Amino acid sequence: MNARRVIWLLVAGILVIAFAIWLSSLRHLERATLSGDLVLPGLEHGLNNVSEVRLRKADAMHVTLKKADTGGWFVGERDWPAQVGKVRKLLLDLDALNVVEEKTRLPANYPALGVEDLSSPKAAGTEITVVSPAQKWTLIVGKPSGGKSGYVRVAGAEKSLLAAPLLMPNADPKSWLEPALIDLPPERLREIEEHPAEGPAYGAARQKKDDPHFNITPLPKGREPSGAGAADSLAAALSGLTLEDVARAAAAGAPPGPRAVFRTFDDLEVEVIGRKDGARSLVTLTARASQPAAQAEAQRLQSHLSGWEFEVPDYKYAAIFPPVTALLKPLPTPQKKSPVAPPLPKPR
């Protein structure tokens, strides 16, 4: 081998080593730049202009959160106000979502992280689409990884990511509903009129606000209240009443259900009508007032409640419409008569 060839080989070797070092530096640079990058760049500039957020699962469960003209949010599938704080938190978490590290780019490995496309009926992830007038962002949120991060993939992208903070989106419309219905504290109540689904009608009342207990009238003949405050639980039935689901009120013609009327000392009146739909406990509420002091409150409540039927917790439904027997001492258990021995036969 002559000297010229040796020199060329030496130069070629140096070039190969230099190229390898350069390529390696690029890879390290890419990793360093990737870690900490925003998963949804641009969202931070359009956050206040977001008009809609859609969440969906592969099983067709979905919810659409829409921004109202007033600035609040409502659940499109129910046309009912959404929990503004919960929507805001989701948007802030999406805005802050940053890359911890890159994961697989192989579609065959996506299901292990829960970030496969929702076109697969077995897809486990939740797709979130954030819409603003200028741009749209779509993200598939997969499985959690510990308590602070989880796996995600921008829709249409090859690379999946481990990202923080941890997102736990829920595509069930019920989970986004603003639950507050009415809060009528017991100390405001003067009387309650009950028309249960079964059993006699009755009422519970007190004469003054400082009366400690409500009295049941009329008491069934021969019966006694279970205690001095037996009817006090009725006064708490509309305290902090919340919904589990909501729908437009059904047309008239449904079979009559239980009815209760709650009246305050300032003459606010709230009528509650209930019905059962399988295991669901449903109520409609109507507010009215006969005195000026309560008319503004009645109008505000009526505008919020009118035309809707609400699913409420079973225990609250039972508290609103108890039969009078639930407030009374139980009847004494009849004593069983001892069997009488047959008379002995007479001796012959």
C-alpha positions as CSV (number, residue, x, y, z in Angstrom):
1,M,0.0,0.0,0.0
2,N,1.5,3.3,-1.0
3,A,1.6,6.4,1.1
4,R,-1.0,8.2,-1.0
5,R,-3.6,5.5,-0.4
6,V,-2.8,5.5,3.4
7,I,-3.4,9.2,3.5
8,W,-6.8,8.9,1.7
9,L,-7.9,6.1,4.1
10,L,-6.9,8.2,7.1
11,V,-8.8,11.2,5.8
12,A,-11.9,9.0,5.1
13,G,-11.7,7.6,8.6
14,I,-11.5,11.1,10.1
15,L,-14.5,12.2,8.1
16,V,-16.6,9.2,9.2
17,I,-15.7,9.8,12.8
18,A,-16.5,13.5,12.5
19,F,-19.9,12.7,10.8
20,A,-20.7,10.3,13.6
21,I,-19.9,12.9,16.3
22,W,-22.0,15.5,14.5
23,L,-25.0,13.1,14.1
24,S,-24.7,12.2,17.7
25,S,-24.8,15.8,18.8
26,L,-27.9,16.4,16.7
27,R,-29.7,13.5,18.4
28,H,-28.8,14.9,21.8
29,L,-29.8,18.3,20.8
30,E,-33.2,17.0,19.6
31,R,-33.8,15.2,22.9
32,A,-32.8,18.2,24.9
33,T,-35.1,20.5,22.9
34,L,-38.0,18.0,23.0
35,S,-38.1,17.6,26.8
36,G,-40.1,20.5,28.3
37,D,-41.7,21.5,25.0
38,L,-45.4,22.3,24.9
39,V,-47.5,19.5,23.5
40,L,-50.0,21.9,22.0
41,P,-48.0,24.9,20.9
42,G,-50.0,28.0,20.1
43,L,-52.8,27.2,22.6
44,E,-51.3,29.6,25.1
45,H,-52.0,32.5,22.7
46,G,-55.5,31.4,21.8
47,L,-56.7,30.2,25.2
48,N,-59.1,33.1,25.8
49,N,-60.6,32.7,22.4
50,V,-61.5,29.0,22.8
51,S,-65.2,28.6,21.8
52,E,-65.7,24.8,22.1
53,V,-64.1,21.7,23.7
54,R,-65.1,18.3,22.5
55,L,-64.4,15.0,24.3
56,R,-65.2,11.6,23.0
57,K,-64.5,7.9,23.5
58,A,-64.4,5.0,21.1
59,D,-67.7,3.7,22.5
60,A,-69.5,6.8,21.2
61,M,-69.7,8.5,24.6
62,H,-69.1,12.2,24.0
63,V,-69.6,15.7,25.4
64,T,-69.4,19.1,23.8
65,L,-68.6,22.1,26.0
66,K,-69.6,25.3,24.4
67,K,-68.8,28.9,25.4
68,A,-71.9,31.0,25.9
69,D,-72.2,34.6,24.7
70,T,-72.2,35.7,28.4
71,G,-68.7,34.1,28.9
72,G,-69.9,31.1,30.8
73,W,-69.9,27.5,29.5
74,F,-72.7,25.0,28.9
75,V,-73.0,21.3,28.0
76,G,-74.3,21.0,24.5
77,E,-75.9,17.6,24.9
78,R,-78.0,18.9,27.8
79,D,-78.2,22.7,27.0
80,W,-77.5,23.2,30.7
81,P,-74.7,25.2,32.3
82,A,-71.4,23.5,32.8
83,Q,-69.0,23.7,35.7
84,V,-67.0,26.8,34.7
85,G,-64.1,26.0,37.1
86,K,-63.8,22.5,35.8
87,V,-63.7,23.6,32.1
88,R,-61.2,26.3,32.9
89,K,-58.9,23.8,34.7
90,L,-59.0,21.4,31.7
91,L,-58.0,24.3,29.4
92,L,-55.2,25.5,31.7
93,D,-53.9,21.9,32.0
94,L,-53.9,21.5,28.2
95,D,-52.1,24.8,27.8
96,A,-49.5,23.8,30.3
97,L,-49.0,20.3,29.0
98,N,-45.4,19.7,28.4
99,V,-43.2,16.8,27.2
100,V,-41.5,14.7,29.7
101,E,-40.0,12.3,27.1
102,E,-40.8,10.9,23.7
103,K,-42.2,7.3,23.7
104,T,-43.0,4.9,20.8
105,R,-43.6,5.9,17.2
106,L,-44.9,2.4,16.3
107,P,-48.7,2.2,15.8
108,A,-48.6,-1.4,17.0
109,N,-47.4,-0.2,20.4
110,Y,-50.0,2.6,20.8
111,P,-52.6,0.4,22.6
112,A,-50.1,-0.3,25.4
113,L,-50.1,3.5,26.2
114,G,-53.8,4.0,25.3
115,V,-53.1,6.5,22.5
116,E,-54.3,4.6,19.5
117,D,-56.8,6.2,17.1
118,L,-60.4,6.1,18.2
119,S,-61.3,4.5,14.9
120,S,-60.5,1.2,16.8
121,P,-63.6,0.1,18.8
122,K,-61.2,-1.1,21.5
123,A,-59.4,2.2,21.9
124,A,-59.0,3.1,25.5
125,G,-58.1,6.8,25.2
126,T,-60.1,10.0,25.2
127,E,-59.9,12.4,22.3
128,I,-60.0,16.1,23.2
129,T,-60.5,18.7,20.5
130,V,-60.1,22.4,21.4
131,V,-61.6,24.8,18.9
132,S,-60.9,28.5,18.5
133,P,-61.7,30.8,15.5
134,A,-58.2,30.6,14.2
135,Q,-57.0,27.1,15.1
136,K,-58.0,23.6,16.3
137,W,-56.0,21.2,18.4
138,T,-56.8,17.5,18.8
139,L,-55.1,15.3,21.4
140,I,-55.5,11.7,22.4
141,V,-55.1,11.2,26.1
142,G,-54.1,7.7,27.1
143,K,-53.2,5.9,30.3
144,P,-51.7,7.6,33.4
145,S,-48.1,7.0,34.4
146,G,-47.9,7.6,38.1
147,G,-49.8,10.5,39.7
148,K,-48.3,13.4,37.8
149,S,-48.0,12.4,34.1
150,G,-49.6,10.4,31.5
151,Y,-49.3,9.2,27.9
152,V,-50.7,11.4,25.0
153,R,-50.4,11.7,21.3
154,V,-51.3,14.6,19.1
155,A,-53.9,13.3,16.6
156,G,-52.2,12.5,13.3
157,A,-48.7,12.5,14.7
158,E,-46.4,9.5,14.8
159,K,-44.7,10.0,18.1
160,S,-46.4,9.4,21.4
161,L,-45.3,11.3,24.5
162,L,-45.1,11.1,28.2
163,A,-46.4,14.5,29.3
164,A,-47.3,16.4,32.5
165,P,-49.5,17.5,34.1
166,L,-51.7,14.3,34.3
167,L,-55.0,14.7,32.4
168,M,-58.0,12.7,33.5
169,P,-60.7,13.7,31.0
170,N,-64.3,12.5,31.3
171,A,-66.5,12.3,28.2
172,D,-69.7,11.7,30.1
173,P,-71.9,14.8,29.8
174,K,-73.3,14.3,33.3
175,S,-69.8,14.8,34.8
176,W,-69.7,18.4,33.5
177,L,-73.1,19.7,34.5
178,E,-73.3,22.5,37.0
179,P,-75.1,20.6,39.9
180,A,-76.5,23.3,42.0
181,L,-80.4,23.5,41.9
182,I,-81.7,25.2,45.0
183,D,-80.5,25.9,48.5
184,L,-83.4,26.5,50.9
185,P,-82.0,26.3,54.5
186,P,-84.3,24.8,57.2
187,E,-84.3,28.0,59.3
188,R,-86.3,29.8,56.5
189,L,-89.1,27.2,56.4
190,R,-92.5,27.8,57.9
191,E,-94.4,24.8,56.7
192,I,-94.3,21.8,54.3
193,E,-97.3,20.3,52.6
194,E,-96.9,16.6,51.6
195,H,-98.9,14.6,49.1
196,P,-97.0,11.3,49.0
197,A,-97.4,8.8,46.2
198,E,-99.0,6.4,48.7
199,G,-100.7,7.1,52.0
200,P,-102.6,10.1,53.3
201,A,-101.6,13.8,52.8
202,Y,-100.1,15.6,55.8
203,G,-98.2,18.7,56.7
204,A,-95.5,19.9,59.0
205,A,-95.4,23.5,60.4
206,R,-94.2,25.8,63.1
207,Q,-95.6,29.1,64.2
208,K,-92.4,31.1,64.7
209,K,-88.8,31.0,63.4
210,D,-87.5,30.3,66.9
211,D,-89.8,27.3,67.4
212,P,-87.3,24.4,67.7
213,H,-89.4,21.8,65.9
214,F,-92.0,21.2,63.3
215,N,-95.4,19.7,64.2
216,I,-97.0,17.0,62.1
217,T,-100.7,17.6,61.2
218,P,-102.9,15.7,61.1
219,L,-101.5,12.8,63.1
220,P,-103.1,9.5,62.1
221,K,-105.4,8.2,64.8
222,G,-103.6,6.4,67.6
223,R,-100.1,7.3,66.3
224,E,-97.3,9.4,67.7
225,P,-94.2,11.1,66.2
226,S,-91.0,9.2,66.5
227,G,-89.6,12.1,68.5
228,A,-89.9,15.8,69.2
229,G,-88.0,16.6,66.0
230,A,-89.5,13.9,63.8
231,A,-90.6,16.3,61.1
232,D,-87.5,18.5,61.1
233,S,-85.8,16.4,58.4
234,L,-88.5,17.6,56.0
235,A,-87.3,21.2,56.4
236,A,-83.8,20.2,55.3
237,A,-85.0,18.4,52.1
238,L,-84.3,21.4,49.8
239,S,-81.1,22.4,51.5
240,G,-78.2,22.1,49.0
241,L,-80.3,20.2,46.5
242,T,-78.1,19.1,43.5
243,L,-78.8,17.3,40.3
244,E,-77.2,14.2,38.8
245,D,-78.7,14.7,35.3
246,V,-81.1,17.0,33.6
247,A,-83.5,17.0,30.6
248,R,-86.2,19.1,29.2
249,A,-89.4,18.5,31.2
250,A,-91.7,15.8,29.7
251,A,-95.0,16.8,28.2
252,A,-98.1,16.7,30.3
253,G,-99.9,13.4,30.6
254,A,-97.4,11.5,32.8
255,P,-99.0,9.6,35.7
256,P,-99.3,11.8,38.8
257,G,-96.4,11.4,41.3
258,P,-95.8,12.6,44.8
259,R,-96.0,16.4,45.4
260,A,-94.6,18.6,48.2
261,V,-94.9,22.3,48.7
262,F,-92.3,24.2,50.8
263,R,-93.2,27.7,52.2
264,T,-90.9,30.1,53.9
265,F,-91.7,32.8,56.5
266,D,-91.4,35.5,53.7
267,D,-93.9,33.6,51.5
268,L,-91.5,32.1,49.0
269,E,-93.2,28.9,47.8
270,V,-91.4,26.0,46.1
271,E,-93.4,23.1,44.7
272,V,-91.7,19.8,43.9
273,I,-93.3,17.1,41.9
274,G,-91.6,13.7,41.6
275,R,-91.7,10.6,39.5
276,K,-89.8,7.4,39.2
277,D,-88.3,6.2,35.9
278,G,-86.9,2.8,36.6
279,A,-84.2,3.4,39.1
280,R,-84.0,7.1,38.4
281,S,-85.5,9.7,40.8
282,L,-86.9,12.7,38.9
283,V,-88.3,16.0,40.0
284,T,-89.6,19.2,38.6
285,L,-89.6,22.4,40.6
286,T,-91.7,25.5,40.5
287,A,-91.1,28.7,42.5
288,R,-93.6,31.5,43.2
289,A,-94.2,34.2,45.8
290,S,-97.3,36.0,47.1
291,Q,-95.4,38.8,48.8
292,P,-93.0,41.4,47.3
293,A,-90.2,40.4,49.7
294,A,-89.8,37.1,47.9
295,Q,-90.9,37.9,44.4
296,A,-87.4,38.7,43.0
297,E,-86.0,35.4,44.4
298,A,-89.0,33.5,43.0
299,Q,-88.5,34.9,39.5
300,R,-84.7,34.1,39.6
301,L,-85.4,30.5,40.7
302,Q,-88.2,30.1,38.2
303,S,-86.0,31.3,35.3
304,H,-83.4,28.7,36.4
305,L,-85.7,25.8,37.1
306,S,-88.7,26.2,34.8
307,G,-89.1,23.7,31.9
308,W,-86.6,21.2,33.2
309,E,-86.8,17.8,34.9
310,F,-83.9,16.9,37.2
311,E,-82.5,13.5,38.3
312,V,-81.6,13.8,42.0
313,P,-80.0,11.4,44.4
314,D,-82.3,8.7,45.7
315,Y,-81.8,9.7,49.3
316,K,-82.8,13.3,48.5
317,Y,-85.9,12.1,46.7
318,A,-86.8,10.0,49.7
319,A,-86.3,13.0,52.0
320,I,-88.6,15.2,49.9
321,F,-91.5,12.8,49.7
322,P,-91.6,10.6,52.9
323,P,-94.8,8.9,53.8
324,V,-96.1,10.1,57.2
325,T,-95.5,6.6,58.6
326,A,-91.7,7.3,58.2
327,L,-92.0,10.0,60.8
328,L,-94.0,8.1,63.4
329,K,-93.3,5.5,66.1
330,P,-93.7,2.0,64.7
331,L,-96.9,0.2,65.7
332,P,-96.4,-2.2,68.5
333,T,-95.8,-5.8,67.3
334,P,-98.9,-7.9,68.0
335,Q,-98.3,-10.5,70.7
336,K,-98.6,-14.0,69.4
337,K,-101.1,-16.0,71.3
338,S,-99.8,-19.2,72.9
339,P,-101.5,-22.2,71.4
340,V,-104.1,-23.6,73.7
341,A,-103.7,-27.3,74.5
342,P,-106.7,-29.4,73.6
343,P,-108.7,-30.6,76.6
344,L,-107.8,-34.0,78.0
345,P,-110.3,-36.8,77.3
346,K,-112.7,-37.6,80.1
347,P,-112.1,-40.9,81.8
348,R,-114.7,-43.5,81.0
